[in-house]
């Protein structure tokens, strides 16, 4: 049966290969997409914190957002962002068209 997902609809200029395939930020993008597909907010929180943040007494820095090793910043600021925007916040010409404005 056809999908009701707009993202699955052909856009007319699909040549069978995504420009993301050879992009340096592909692994970071796939990691973020995997995060976004998690089934619950609880799973998202658990995945974005250090392992063991909820075990026993927990890790206060992780829970309070002051840990330098975990948090959403590991998916965006410290990972994908450098492949999408420059230090001034401008979209890089090398970023796939999905990040470009028209």
HUBEL-V784621 format. One record per helix or strand. SS is the DSSP state (helix for helix, strand for strand). FROM is the first residue (numbers start at 0). TO is the last residue. If there is no record, write none. Layout:
# HUBEL-V784621
ss=SS from=FROM to=TO
ss=SS from=FROM to=TO
This chain:
# HUBEL-V784621
ss=helix from=5 to=7
ss=helix from=25 to=35
ss=helix from=40 to=47
ss=helix from=59 to=63
ss=helix from=71 to=73
ss=helix from=75 to=83
ss=strand from=84 to=84
ss=strand from=90 to=90
ss=helix from=96 to=98
